[in-house]
Each structure stands twice: as C-alpha cells, then as structure tokens.
Amino acid sequence: MSGAALRVDTNSPVPPYEQIRAQLADLISTGRLAEGERLPTVRQLAADLGLATGTVARAYRELEAASLIRTRRGAGTRVAPLPAGAPRPDRAELAALARRFAAEARALGANDTEVEAAIREALRG
C-alpha cells in the first residue's frame, strides 16, 4: 500500500475487522488505493496493527465478497477493478469542496486542528 495508513481504535464499539474493512473500502472507492495495487499480507497487516491474523483475514474476506480486492496464490492480495459505472470522485471538485469547507470553518473561528478534527469526525459517520 502506498502510504495509506490504517488505524484501529481498540476502544471503539466498532469491531476491529469492520474498522479495517471500512477504511480499505473507502481507500479503494475513492481511488487512493489504485486498481492492481498490492495490499499487505494478512500476517503483515495484523502485525503492523497489533491484531490477530483472523481479524485481518475476516476484513479481507468481506472485501473479497464485495469484489473490492482479489487474492491469488503467488500474486498476493490486490485491489480489484471497480465495477463498470462505479462513481469516481472528481479530485478537483473534492479539493474545491474542501477549500470551501475550510474557509467557512475558519470564518467561524476554527483553527486548522479543529477543522481537521471536524472532518475526521464527519468521516467516521
């Protein structure tokens, strides 16, 4: 994975496998993980996150069931092509939207840290 960092909050009521699944699904659907990009092995990702291999394996199984990743013996796990017609965000539009949000948040008196925290909170749902 090219610099995409996954985080698992062990204090969250959301199970760790679901946190991994949701983060990877988001990275794939937004194009931050490109088609064909290789993902870490189950063992490697589990070690990196300090989790059991079964936790990561479950997340990968669910991503495979959703056709977001493919695992092939000898080739590893890679990002699958998005289905035809799947919406892809326009990066320029997203950047413009982010600039507008930041400007409005700053007009309310928020600093950069508060703006970033608000975005992270919004992404969590």
N, C-alpha and C positions, 0 to 999 in steps of 0.2 A: 504494500500500500504506500502510495506516495505522500507521506507526511500527514495523512489523515489520522488524528488521534482519537481513539475511543476512550470513553470514561465510563466507569461503572460506580454507581453510588450504592454501597452495600447497606446504607441506612434507608434507602428508598423502599416504599412498599411495592414498587415495580420489580419483578424478578430480574436477576442479572441477565439471564438469557434473552429476555424481552428487551432490555436496555440495549444489548449488543445488536439484536435483530433490528430494532427500530433505528439505531444510529447508522448501521450499514445500509439499510433500505433507503434512508434519507440521502446518504452519500452517493448511492447508486442512482437514485431517481433524479437527483439534482445535477448529475454529471461530474461530481467531484471525484468519484471513482469511475474511471472510464471503462467502456467495454473492453474485455480482454485483460484488464489489469489483474495481476495476481494478488490474492489475499494471503495472509499468513496461514501457516498450518494451524490446525486446531490446537495442537500442543504448544506451538509458539505463542499464539494469541492468549491461550489460557495462562501460560507462564508470565507473559507481559502484563496481564491484568490481575494476576494473583488469584485465579479462579480454577475450579476443577475442569478437566477437559470435557466432561459430559455437558457442562453448562454451555461451553462454546459450541460443541457438537450439535446441541439442540438448536441453537441460534442458526447455525449453518444449515441444518436440515430444513428449518422453516423458510429460510431464504431460498433454498433449492426448490422447495414445494411451491414457492411464489414465482419461480423461474427468474430470480434475480441473480443467482450465481449457479455455476456448474462446477462439479468436482469430477476430475478424470484421473484415474490412476496414472502416475508418472508425470502428469501435467499440472497437478495441484488444483487449487480452487481459484476460479477466475470469475470476473464479473461477466454475466451473460448479456447478450444484446437485449436492449429494451424492446418490448413488443411494438410492432408497427402501430403508429398512431399514438404512442405514449407521449404525453405532453413533456416538452423540454423547456425549462425556463430560459428566457432570453436574458443573458448576463447583463446587457446594457440596461434593460428595464429593471432588473433587480438592483443594480447599482444606483440607478436614479431613485428608485423607491427607498433604498437605504439612506441616500443623501437627504431626501425629503424628511424621512423619519428623524434622522439625527438633527436636522435643522429645527424641526418643530420641538423636539425634546430639549434642545439647547435653549430655545425661546422660552421654555417653561422653567429654565434654570438648572437643568440636569447637566452634570459633567460627563465626560467620556465613560467613566467607570459605571455610572448609573445608567447611561444609555446602553452599554454592553450588557449589563445585568438585566435590563428590561427585555432586550432581545433574547437573551438566553432563556429567561422565564417564559416568554411567548413561544419559543420553540419547544419547550417542554410540554406545552399544551395547557 
